[in-house]
């Protein structure tokens, strides 16, 4: 019977659960409140001013309210502890929320595009002052909300989605203000839906990278910033390691500190706890991989026991380290 050695040393790493609601609960609450109030005001103002640009901006801001709510709910779920059924916990909810937010965003863009085309076919007089005042308020609302998320947007795709949406909206509101002034100055009512089309294009382009990243996370791709070949080379350089196979690297959540790795290493004589602990620490230091599981196969034994092995075939001596 094979003899397995298991080392569960965490090398000083603490797997503490995040606080319920995530580190940005107040930012989400304030952002949702501000944007919901602004959506109501902008919708009323857009209808009164016959402005397609304002209605387009209001529609997008409504999708942002939904997006912030989803992101907040996912952040809360990510803070819950793992269970016997969900052994990884609920961190993956942030990835699913980001994917759903991207789908909602592009669905909203399609609806707004339809409304904008109708305004192009049937232009109506636009109240430039109302447009400029409401869009100016939008600059403040979206700018403040984006500021609340700026600290976490570099390390979490879920938070980055909220940040980019708010920052984009602030810039779009600047465009609406300029558009309202141009309509007042020139009297060209067709400028308003043209500006609306420009807003749609800007939102679609700015959101593409976020959509791409969330799809990659959902497909468990190697995270951005990690070179699979470099990790493999690092493992092969470890003392007495002769080969590496079944190497997988993926993200457990939308955060940069939830990268996981599994790998099989062939090393004559197996490995002891100290060697495994040093390897796991090296992966964390060199590549910021905080959750690694390494199985070491004794190269002196007949090939590793992969799928299809039978009890009559001697299995290699194994050593496994989880971090």
Residue pairs with C-beta under 8 A, 6 or more apart in sequence:
2 305
2 314
2 315
2 316
2 317
2 318
3 317
4 318
4 319
4 320
5 270
5 271
5 272
5 273
5 318
5 319
5 320
6 319
6 320
6 321
6 322
7 273
7 276
7 277
7 319
7 320
7 321
7 322
8 321
8 322
9 273
9 276
9 277
9 280
9 321
9 323
10 323
11 277
11 280
11 281
11 284
11 323
13 284
13 290
13 323
17 79
17 80
17 81
17 89
18 75
18 78
18 79
19 25
19 79
20 76
20 79
20 80
21 28
21 72
21 75
21 76
21 79
22 28
22 72
22 75
22 76
22 78
22 79
23 75
23 152
24 72
24 75
24 148
24 149
24 152
24 159
24 162
25 72
25 75
25 76
26 148
27 145
27 148
27 149
27 162
28 68
28 69
28 71
28 72
28 75
28 162
29 72
30 144
30 145
30 148
31 68
31 145
31 148
31 149
31 162
31 166
32 65
32 68
32 69
32 72
34 141
34 144
34 145
35 61
35 64
35 65
35 68
35 141
35 142
35 145
36 65
38 61
38 137
38 138
38 141
39 58
39 61
39 62
39 65
41 134
41 137
42 54
42 55
42 57
42 58
42 61
42 134
42 138
43 55
43 58
45 51
45 54
45 130
45 131
45 133
45 134
46 52
46 53
46 54
46 55
46 57
46 58
46 134
47 55
48 127
48 130
49 126
49 127
49 130
49 131
49 134
50 124
50 125
50 126
50 127
51 126
51 127
51 130
51 131
51 180
51 192
52 115
52 116
52 119
52 120
52 192
52 193
52 196
53 131
53 135
53 176
53 179
53 180
53 192
53 193
53 195
53 196
53 199
54 130
54 131
54 134
54 135
54 176
55 112
55 115
55 196
56 112
56 115
56 116
56 196
56 199
56 200
57 135
57 138
57 169
57 172
57 173
57 176
57 199
59 108
59 111
59 112
59 115
60 108
60 109
60 112
60 169
60 172
60 199
60 203
61 138
61 142
61 169
62 108
63 104
63 105
63 108
64 165
64 166
64 169
66 101
66 104
67 101
67 104
67 105
67 161
67 162
67 165
68 162
68 165
70 97
70 100
70 101
70 104
71 94
71 97
71 98
71 101
71 158
71 159
71 161
71 162
73 93
73 97
74 93
74 94
74 96
74 97
74 98
74 158
74 254
75 94
75 158
75 159
77 90
77 93
77 94
78 89
78 90
78 91
78 93
78 94
78 253
80 89
80 90
81 89
82 88
82 89
83 89
88 252
91 252
91 253
91 255
91 258
92 252
92 253
93 253
94 156
94 157
94 158
94 253
94 254
94 255
95 157
95 158
95 214
95 217
95 218
95 251
95 253
95 254
96 218
97 158
98 157
98 158
98 161
98 210
98 213
98 214
98 217
98 254
99 214
99 215
99 218
101 161
101 214
102 161
102 207
102 210
102 211
102 214
102 215
105 165
105 203
105 207
106 204
106 207
106 211
109 200
109 203
109 204
112 196
112 200
113 197
113 200
116 193
116 196
116 197
116 200
117 193
119 192
119 193
119 196
120 190
120 193
120 194
120 197
123 189
123 190
123 192
123 193
124 189
125 189
126 180
126 183
126 189
126 192
128 180
128 181
128 183
128 184
129 180
129 184
130 180
131 176
131 177
131 179
131 180
131 183
131 192
132 176
132 177
132 180
132 181
132 184
135 173
135 174
135 176
135 177
135 180
136 173
136 177
138 169
138 170
138 172
138 173
138 176
139 170
139 173
139 174
139 177
142 166
142 167
142 169
142 170
142 173
143 166
143 167
143 170
145 162
145 166
146 163
146 166
146 167
146 170
149 159
149 162
149 163
149 166
150 163
152 159
152 160
152 163
153 159
153 160
153 162
153 163
153 164
154 160
154 256
155 255
155 256
155 257
156 254
156 255
156 256
157 210
157 213
157 214
157 217
157 254
157 255
158 253
158 254
158 255
159 254
160 210
161 210
161 214
164 206
164 207
164 210
165 207
168 202
168 203
168 206
168 207
171 202
172 199
172 202
172 203
175 195
175 198
175 199
175 202
176 195
176 199
179 191
179 192
179 195
182 188
182 191
183 189
183 191
183 192
213 224
214 254
216 224
217 223
217 251
217 254
220 248
220 250
220 251
221 250
222 228
222 249
222 250
223 249
223 250
223 251
223 256
223 259
225 256
225 288
226 249
226 259
226 287
226 288
226 289
228 247
228 249
230 287
231 247
231 249
231 261
231 283
231 287
231 289
232 244
232 247
234 282
234 283
234 286
234 287
235 241
235 244
235 247
235 263
235 265
235 279
236 243
236 244
238 265
238 267
238 279
238 282
239 275
240 267
240 268
240 269
241 265
241 266
241 267
242 266
242 267
242 268
242 299
243 265
243 266
243 299
244 263
244 264
244 265
244 266
245 263
245 264
245 266
245 304
246 262
246 263
246 264
247 261
247 262
247 263
247 264
248 261
248 262
248 263
249 259
249 260
249 261
249 289
250 259
250 260
251 258
251 259
251 260
252 258
252 259
252 260
252 291
256 288
257 288
257 290
258 290
258 291
259 287
259 288
259 289
259 290
259 291
260 289
260 291
260 292
260 293
261 283
261 289
261 291
261 292
261 293
261 294
262 292
262 293
262 294
262 295
263 292
263 293
263 294
263 295
264 294
264 295
264 296
264 297
264 304
265 271
265 294
265 295
265 296
265 297
266 296
266 297
266 299
266 304
267 296
267 297
267 298
267 299
268 298
268 299
268 300
269 298
269 299
269 300
270 296
270 297
270 298
270 317
270 318
270 319
271 279
271 296
271 319
271 321
272 319
273 321
276 294
276 296
276 319
276 321
277 321
279 294
279 321
280 292
280 294
280 321
280 323
283 289
283 292
283 323
284 290
284 292
284 323
290 323
291 323
292 321
292 322
292 323
293 320
293 321
293 322
293 323
294 320
294 321
295 318
295 319
295 320
296 318
296 319
296 320
296 321
297 304
297 316
297 317
297 318
298 316
298 317
298 318
301 314
301 315
301 316
301 317
302 313
302 314
302 316
303 316
304 316
305 313
305 315
305 316
309 315
